[in-house]
Amino acid sequence: MKVAYSIAFLSLSAFSVSAQSTAWGQCAFSINWTGPTTCVAGTTCTVINAYYYQCIPGSPSSSTTSTTSSKPVTSTTSPSGTCAPNSPPASAGTLRFAGVNIAGFDFGCNGDGNCEASAAYPPLTQYYGADGAGQMTHFVNDDGYNVFRLPVGWQFLTGNQPTGTLVDANFAEYDALVQACLVTGASCIIDIHNYARYGGKIIGQGGPSNDIFASLWANIAAKYATNPKIIFGVMNEPHDVPDINLWAGSVQAAVTAIRNAGAKTQLILLPGNNWTSAATFVSNGSADALNKVINPDGTKTNLIFDVHKYLDSDNSGTSAECVTNNIAEAWAPLAQWLRCHGRQAFNTETGGGNTASCALYICQQVAFQKANSDVILGYVGWAAGNFYPTYPLGETPTKVGTTWTDTSLVTACLAPK
C-alpha cells in the first residue's frame, strides 16, 4: 500500500513544481520532495533537515538559514515578547511516541459531557469486546508503536456519580485494559473523555468543583503512581469554555493532585479550549493560560500540551477525505511558539480515512512532526479498539488466524516500522 500512495503523492505534487510555497510550506530540493523549490515574498527557505526545508516568514538574518547552509535556526524571542522565526535543531527528526487510541470505554460519551456508564464497551475479549490486548500487541511487535491512549468516561469510573470516588468493579475493568497496554511495554495514556464537563456543566465553571475534579485524579494517580509508563491525560477536548484562565485553574488542580498522589515524574497532558485544536491553541489563549500551570515544586517538567488536529474540511474527524496537511495553519505556528517558550506538545488525536487524500496529507503531517520532534513528542491515531474496520476513520486491524492486517492508512503513514 505504501507504493500505491507514494505514486498518488507524486502525481499530485508534480503539478506544483513551478509554483512557490506559501508561508510555512515545504521548499527546496530536499530528499523525496518534488514540489515548489522557492518561497513567496517575505519568507525564507530554511533548512529543517535533509528531508524538510520550510518557508519561514521574515527576511534572511542571523536567526534564519538559507538553503545552502546546514546550520539550524536559533530559537529567539524579540524584546517585545513576540516569537522570532526559528527552526528545530539538527538533532530533531525522530518522534518519541507513535500510537493509536484504543476506544470502547468512552462509548456513550457526548460532547456535552454526558457519558452513560452502561454504554461503555470494554475493548477486551473477557468483556465480550474486541481483542484490544491482541491489537496492542500487534501494533507494538509488527508496527513499532509505543503508546496507546485509553479513553474512558468519568461516569463509568464513578458509577454515574459526579464525584471523585472510583467504583471498584468498574475501575477493575478499565484497569484490565491498562494492564494489557502495560504488558506490551508501551506507554499508556489515561484519558478522561468528558470534554471538560460532567452532565453538561463545565468543571470549575458551574459544574463539578475543582476539588471534585482533583479528587478524581488523585484517586486514579494513586493506582499508577510508581509506573513510569503511565501518562495522565487530564481531559479530552475541552470546548466552548467561557474562561480559559479558570479552566487553567482546573487543570492546575488536577496536576497538583496527580503529583501529590505520588506520581512525581510521569508526563501530564494539558488540554486547551476549542477541542484543544492545534490550529487555535495559541490564538485562543490556551497556550498562555496553560503555560502558567506548574508542578508543586514550581517547575514545568513533564507538563506537556495536549493538542488534537484532524485533516477533513471542518476539522471534525468525521469525514474519510482529507483536505490539508495542517502544516501552515496549525503545526508550523504552534512549533514556533513552543520553541520560543521552551515547551512541548503531544498530538494525541489525529487521523483520517483509508483514502488516497488522507495518505497524502497525513504522511506530510507526520513528516513535519518528525522534523520538529524537539517540540512535538508524537502522534496517536484515532482509532482502533472496538471500532469496526468499516468505521470511516478506523485504524482497527483485522485478524485471520494468527495474522493481523493493518488498514491502508496505518501502513502508508502511521506505523513507524
N, C-alpha and C positions, 0 to 999 in steps of 0.2 A: 504493500500500500504506500510506503514511503516514496517509491519510484513514481507511482502514478501521480501523487500530489506534487512531487518535485516538477514534473512536466507541466502541471497546471500552473504552478508558480512561475515558471519560466515563460510560458506563453502569455500570461497576463502582464508580467513586468516588462516584456520586450517592447511593448508599445510606448513605454515612458522613458526610453533611453535618452531621447533628445530633450526631454523636459528638465526643469530644475526642481530640486527638492525644496519643500517648504520648511519653515522653522521646525526644528526638532526631527526632521525627516532624515533618512539614510542617504549617504552620498559617497562619492569617490569610488575607486576601483578596489573595494575591499573583497575579500575572498568570498566567492559564490554570489556576489552582488552584480546584477545585470541592469539595474535601474539607473536613475539620474546620477551623474557624477559631479554636478555643480549645485550650488545653493542659490536661493533667491537673495536679492539685495538685503543687506542688513544682518546677514547670518554668515558664519564661517564654518567651513567643513573641517571638523575636528576629529582627531584620532580617538576612538574609544578602545578598540583593539584591532587585531588583524582582520576580524570579521565584520567590524562595525565602525563606520565613520558617521558622524551626525552633524546636521546643520544647527549650530548653536547661535542664538541671537547675540549680536554685539560685533563690533569691529575687531580685527586681529589686534591682540595686545599681549602683554606678558601673561595674562590669565587664559589665553586661548592658544591653540596649536594648529598650524597649517597641515595640509595633507602630506607634506614632505617630512614631517617630524614625527617621531615615535614617542615623544615626551608627553605624558598625560597632563591634562589641565589641572591646575592647583585650585582647590576649593577656597573661595574667599567670600567675605561679607563686606559690603561697602559701608562707609561711615554712616549712611542714612539708615542702615539696618536691612536694606534690601539685599537679596541674594544675587551675587555676581555670577556670571556664567562659569560653569565648572564641568569637569568630566571625571569619570572614575579612574582610580589608579590602575597601573599596568597589571596589578595582581588580580583585578576583577576578571570574571569570566566563568566561574563555577558557582552555581547556586547551592546554598546549604541544604535546602529542602525541595522535594518534589513529591507530590502525592495526590490523594483523592479523598473526597468526602464519602463516608460510609453511612448512608441515610437509612432511616427507619424509625428510630426513637423520636424523631422530630415530626413524624407524620401526624397530621391533625393540627399542626401549628399554623396559625394565620398571622398576617401582618399586623393585626391589632393586638397581638399578644395572647390571644385565646388559643390554648393548646389543650385539647381534651385528652386527659390521661389515657382513657380507654382506646384512643385512636393510635397510640404509639404501637409500632410494629417492629419488634426487635429483629435485626438482620442476622439472626443466628438460627441454625437448624434445630437446636434444642427447644426453641420457642416457635417453631414452625415457620420461620422466616427463611430468607436466602442464606446461603453459606458465606456470610460475611467473613468468617475466620479463614475459609479457604480462599476467598477473593484477596484478602490482605496478604496471605502467604504467597499467592501467585504474584501479586503486584511487587512484592519485595524481591522474591527469588528470580522472577523472569523479566521484570521491567526496571528494576533498580529503584523503585520508590522507597522513601524512608520516612514518610509522615502520613498519618491519616487523621482526618477531622471527624469527630464523632458527635454529631448534633443530637441534642435531647431537649425536650420541652421541660420547663420549670415545673409545670403542673404534674408531669409524670413523676418527677423525683420527690415531690412533696404531697402526692395524693390529692391533687386539686385543691390544695390549701395555699393561700398567699403568705407562706411563712418560709423560714429557712430550715425547717426541720425535715430531714430526709426520712422517707418511708423505707424501712429496711428491705422489704421484699422487692420493691420497685428498684431501689438502688442496686440490689444484688444482680438484677437482670442487666442493668446498664453496665455495671462493673464487669460482667461476663464479657461484654464487647470490648471494654477497655483492656482486660487481661488478654483477650485474643489478639488485640493490637500489640500489646507489650511483648508477647511471646515471639513476635516476628523480629524484634529488635528495632522496630521503627519508633519514632516519636508519636505521641498520641495527644491530640488536641481535645480537651473537654470544652464543648461549645454549648452554652445555654441559648436556645434558638427562639428567643421571645421578643425580638425587635424593640428592646428597651421598655417592655411593657409586661403587665400581668392583667389579664382580663380587660384589655382596652385602655388601661390607665398607665401613664408613664412613671417609671421608677423615680422617686425623689421629686416628682412634679405632679402630685395628685394621686399617684399610685402607691405601691409599696414604698415604705421609707428606705432611706439609705441603710439604716440599721438592719432592716429585714434582709435587704439585698446582701449586705456584708455577712450576715449570719449564714445565708445560703452558701456563699463562697467559703466561709470559714469551715463549714461542715464538709464541703467537698474537698477542700485543700487538705484537711486533716487526714483524709483517706490516702492521699498520694504525696504527702509532704516530703518524703525521702526519696522519691523516684525521679531521677533527672530526666527521664524520657517523657514525663508529663508536661504538657503545655496548657496553660489556663486561658481559654478564650472567653473573656468577660461577658460578651453579649453579641448575638448575631444581629447585624444590620439595624441599628437604631435609625429611625426616620421621623421626620416632622416633629422633632424635639424643639419645643419653644425656646429654651435657653441652653445653649451649648455649654456655658460655664457651669450651670447647675448639673448638667449631665457629666461634665468632667469631675464634679464633686462626687457623683455616684460611682464613677469609675475609680476615683481615689479611695472611696470607702471599700470597694472590692479588693483593690490592690493591697491596702493595709491589712485587711482581714486575711488574705491569702498568705502574705508574708508572716503575719503574727501567728498563723496556724502551723508554722514550721517550714513552709515551702519558701526557703530563703533565696534560692538561686534559679529556679526554673523560669522559663520565658512566660510572660504575661502579655496577652494581646489586647490592645486598647482600641475600641471601635469608635468611629465618629458618626456624625449626622448624615442624612441623605443616603441611607442604606450603606453607609461607610464607603461611598464611592471614591475610588482613587482620583477621579476627574475633579471632584469638588472638595476633597479633603482639606486642601489648603484654603481655597477661596471661601468656604462657608464657615471658617473659623475653627474647625475641628482640630487642625494641626496645632494652632497656637494654644487652644484651651487644653488639649491633652498633653502638650509639651510641659505643662506645669505639674502633671501627676508625677509623684515621686515614691520611692521606697521609704520605709520607716527610717532608714539611716540617712535619708536626704539625697541619695543617688538616684539615677535613672537606669541603672544597669539592668539589662534584660527586660526592659519595658518597651515593647515593640508595637508600632502602629499596625492595626488590623484593617486592611483595605480589600474591597471587592471590585471587580470590573468584568462585565460581560461584553460581548462583541456584536450583539444584534442591534437593530436600528434604534431601539428605545432603552437599551441597557437593562432590560428586564430579565434576561436569561430565559426567555420563553420561546424564542424562535430558533429554528435549526439552521438559519442562514446568518452569516456574519458579514458585517459591512465595514469594519475598521479594525486596525491593529492596536488602537488606543494609545499609540506612542505620542503623537503630537499633542493630543488633548488631555492626556492623563499621565502616562508614565514618565515622560521626559520632564515636565514641570515638577512632578512630585519628587523625582530623583534629585533635581536641582535643590529643592527645599530641604530634603532630608540631608543631603551632603553639606549644605550650608549650616545646618543646625546640629550636625553630629548625631542624627537619629536614623533608625532603620524601620522598614515596613515589611509586612508579610501578606501576600495576596492569597487569602485563604478561601476565596471562591472565585472561580472563573470557568469559562467553558463555552461550548457551542455544539452545534450538530455535527453529525458524521457526514459532512458535506465538503465539497472542494473549496467553497468560500471560507469555511472555518479552518480547514487545514492550512490555507494560505495565510490567513491573518493571525491565527493563534501561533503558528510557527514563528511569525515575525515578532509577536509579542514576547514569546519565550526567549527568542534571541536577544531582544532588548533587555529583558530582565537579567539574563546571564551576563550581558555586557556591563550591567550596573549592579552586580551582585555585592558590591560593597555596601549598598543601601537597601537593596531588595533581597530578602532572605530566600524567597522561593515562591512556589505556587501550589495550590491544592485545587484540583479539578472538581467540578460538580457534574454528576455524582454517580456512585455505584451503591452497593448495599442492596436494599430492597426494591430499587427501581428495575423494572423490566428492561431488557435490551431494546425494546421498541420505543422507550421514552426518548423524546427528541434530543435531549441533552445527556442521554445516558452514556456512562462510561463503564457500565456493568459488563464484565467479561462473561462469555458463555463457556460451559464445560461439557465436553463429550468424553466419557470415560475418565481418564486422568489428565486430559489435555484441556488447558484453558486457552481461549482465543479472545484477544482484545478487540475493542471497537477500532474503527479505522482512525479516529482522531487521536486516540491514545497511542496507536502505533506510529502515526505520522509525526506527532508534535510533542506529546506529553510524557511518554516513557523515556527516562534518561538513558536506558540501555539502547 
